[in-house]
Amino acid sequence: RVKDSVADFCGTDTYVPGDLSKELTKRTKSGILKYTGKDSYQFGDITAKAIKNYTGKDDYQFGDVTKKLMGNLFSGKKDGKK
């Protein structure tokens, strides 16, 4: 029963040991590439994308996160938007 569920999840007819790990790796990689908008993954890509999304800046400079955080905390806006 579990083997059938794993095979279905993996898109295969039968379960072979290692199928689940391979499928999870494939889906994780696909999700990361979709999130970062890149064709390949390099260490730090997820963090760089998250910082870019948070600060709204393409190029990170030391202090950008702190400035954004302080601006959100002390701007008087509840959602952090100006």
Backbone bond lengths (Angstrom), bond angles and torsions (degrees), N, CA, C in turn:
res aa  C-N    CA-C-N  psi(-1)  N-CA   C-N-CA  omega(-1)  CA-C   N-CA-C  phi
1 R - - - 1.446 - - 1.536 110.83 -
2 V 1.306 117.97 -47.09 1.465 121.57 177.57 1.522 109.59 -66.13
3 K 1.321 116.23 -40.59 1.466 120.05 179.80 1.527 110.49 -60.65
4 D 1.330 116.57 -38.98 1.465 120.40 178.50 1.531 110.96 -66.00
5 S 1.324 116.42 -40.22 1.468 120.45 178.67 1.520 111.56 -65.08
6 V 1.326 116.18 -42.00 1.469 120.77 179.04 1.522 109.81 -65.80
7 A 1.328 116.75 -43.18 1.464 120.51 178.83 1.523 110.34 -61.20
8 D 1.325 116.86 -41.76 1.465 121.12 178.22 1.530 110.76 -63.55
9 F 1.326 116.87 -44.93 1.460 122.26 178.94 1.529 110.86 -60.14
10 C 1.338 115.86 -38.38 1.461 121.31 -177.17 1.520 112.73 -84.70
11 G 1.324 116.49 -9.69 1.455 119.52 179.86 1.514 113.38 76.41
12 T 1.340 116.40 28.66 1.458 121.19 178.70 1.522 109.71 -117.53
13 D 1.319 115.55 163.41 1.461 120.23 179.77 1.521 112.26 -76.99
14 T 1.323 116.10 -37.26 1.461 120.77 -179.00 1.522 109.31 -133.90
15 Y 1.320 114.50 156.32 1.461 120.88 178.94 1.524 110.47 -84.65
16 V 1.307 115.71 133.94 1.461 123.02 172.55 1.527 105.97 -125.57
17 P 1.345 118.02 133.75 1.468 119.05 179.50 1.535 111.11 -50.13
18 G 1.309 115.83 132.07 1.463 122.09 -179.09 1.512 113.51 100.74
19 D 1.347 116.89 -14.03 1.469 119.91 -179.56 1.527 112.14 -59.61
20 L 1.323 116.65 -43.56 1.463 120.16 -176.93 1.532 110.84 -64.50
21 S 1.313 116.66 -44.88 1.473 120.46 178.93 1.519 111.30 -60.55
22 K 1.334 116.06 -43.67 1.462 120.02 -179.90 1.519 111.28 -64.53
23 E 1.322 116.82 -41.16 1.465 120.55 -179.53 1.522 111.56 -67.31
24 L 1.335 116.54 -42.31 1.470 119.77 177.85 1.526 111.26 -63.65
25 T 1.325 117.41 -40.40 1.465 121.61 177.25 1.525 110.32 -61.89
26 K 1.319 116.02 -45.37 1.470 120.89 -179.72 1.533 111.03 -61.85
27 R 1.336 116.09 -45.23 1.471 119.77 -178.42 1.525 112.04 -69.02
28 T 1.329 116.35 -37.48 1.467 119.98 177.88 1.524 110.47 -64.23
29 K 1.310 116.51 -47.46 1.464 121.04 179.34 1.524 110.58 -60.11
30 S 1.313 116.60 -44.20 1.457 121.14 179.54 1.532 110.96 -61.07
31 G 1.327 116.39 -42.78 1.464 120.49 179.08 1.519 112.77 -64.78
32 I 1.321 115.98 -40.53 1.471 120.24 178.85 1.522 110.57 -64.92
33 L 1.326 116.64 -44.77 1.470 119.84 -179.84 1.525 110.59 -64.75
34 K 1.309 117.08 -37.26 1.467 120.55 177.70 1.529 110.24 -66.01
35 Y 1.337 117.25 -43.70 1.462 121.83 -179.50 1.524 111.62 -63.88
36 T 1.341 116.58 -44.29 1.467 119.82 -176.57 1.518 112.89 -82.28
37 G 1.341 116.89 -20.14 1.459 120.38 -178.33 1.514 113.20 74.63
38 K 1.324 116.65 20.83 1.464 121.53 -178.55 1.519 110.26 -110.66
39 D 1.344 114.92 165.48 1.463 120.88 178.45 1.518 112.61 -88.44
40 S 1.332 117.09 -18.50 1.460 121.11 179.04 1.528 108.05 -145.56
41 Y 1.327 115.27 158.03 1.461 121.18 -177.93 1.516 110.93 -99.92
42 Q 1.319 114.84 137.34 1.455 121.59 174.11 1.522 106.39 -129.61
43 F 1.321 117.45 141.28 1.459 121.34 -178.68 1.527 110.05 -50.81
44 G 1.313 116.76 129.63 1.460 122.11 179.00 1.515 113.98 100.26
45 D 1.336 117.70 -9.35 1.467 120.71 -178.39 1.528 112.37 -61.73
46 I 1.328 117.12 -40.29 1.470 120.33 -178.33 1.525 109.81 -66.54
47 T 1.315 116.71 -44.73 1.468 120.62 179.16 1.520 110.94 -63.22
48 A 1.321 117.06 -43.86 1.465 121.06 179.93 1.529 110.69 -60.96
49 K 1.313 116.59 -42.32 1.470 120.69 179.65 1.529 110.33 -66.62
50 A 1.327 117.01 -41.76 1.465 120.53 179.61 1.535 111.27 -63.06
51 I 1.323 116.42 -42.45 1.469 120.27 178.87 1.527 109.93 -65.62
52 K 1.326 116.62 -42.07 1.465 120.75 178.43 1.532 110.22 -60.56
53 N 1.326 116.55 -44.00 1.463 120.12 178.76 1.525 111.56 -64.16
54 Y 1.323 116.62 -39.16 1.463 120.65 -177.45 1.523 112.06 -72.24
55 T 1.330 116.98 -45.88 1.467 119.96 -175.36 1.519 112.85 -85.47
56 G 1.340 116.16 -24.02 1.463 119.60 -176.82 1.522 112.55 79.35
57 K 1.329 117.33 9.93 1.461 121.84 -178.54 1.527 109.81 -110.68
58 D 1.327 116.40 141.92 1.461 120.72 178.43 1.521 112.28 -75.18
59 D 1.321 117.25 -35.11 1.457 121.43 -178.35 1.521 109.61 -113.70
60 Y 1.322 115.86 122.26 1.461 121.27 -179.74 1.517 110.31 -79.70
61 Q 1.318 114.90 136.25 1.452 121.54 171.28 1.519 107.47 -127.04
62 F 1.322 116.08 147.36 1.451 120.60 -179.15 1.531 110.08 -51.70
63 G 1.308 116.86 128.97 1.460 121.93 178.47 1.511 114.33 99.83
64 D 1.330 118.25 -9.73 1.471 121.07 -178.23 1.526 112.59 -60.94
65 V 1.327 116.51 -42.92 1.459 119.88 -178.69 1.523 109.94 -66.72
66 T 1.314 117.26 -43.22 1.459 121.29 179.12 1.524 111.24 -62.68
67 K 1.323 116.91 -43.65 1.466 120.69 178.92 1.526 111.02 -61.64
68 K 1.313 116.20 -43.25 1.459 120.64 179.77 1.525 110.24 -65.20
69 L 1.320 116.93 -44.91 1.456 121.68 179.93 1.529 111.00 -62.15
70 M 1.315 116.58 -46.59 1.473 120.04 179.84 1.526 110.85 -65.04
71 G 1.315 116.14 -38.37 1.456 119.71 177.28 1.514 111.41 -62.54
72 N 1.325 116.80 -40.81 1.455 120.58 178.24 1.518 111.74 -67.65
73 L 1.324 116.72 -39.87 1.464 120.18 -177.89 1.523 112.76 -70.00
74 F 1.310 117.05 -37.18 1.457 119.93 -172.14 1.524 114.67 -109.79
75 S 1.334 118.06 8.94 1.463 120.12 -178.51 1.517 112.51 -82.81
76 G 1.346 116.15 -15.45 1.462 119.44 -178.34 1.514 113.19 85.65
77 K 1.314 117.52 -1.88 1.460 122.05 178.15 1.527 109.03 -91.51
78 K 1.319 117.12 136.34 1.454 120.43 -179.47 1.516 112.77 -76.13
79 D 1.341 118.72 -32.33 1.463 120.87 -176.83 1.521 112.99 -96.68
80 G 1.326 118.23 -0.18 1.454 121.50 178.58 1.509 114.07 82.48
81 K 1.338 118.20 1.40 1.453 121.20 179.70 1.514 110.09 -98.45
82 K 1.309 114.78 148.23 1.466 119.84 -179.44 1.494 111.18 -88.14
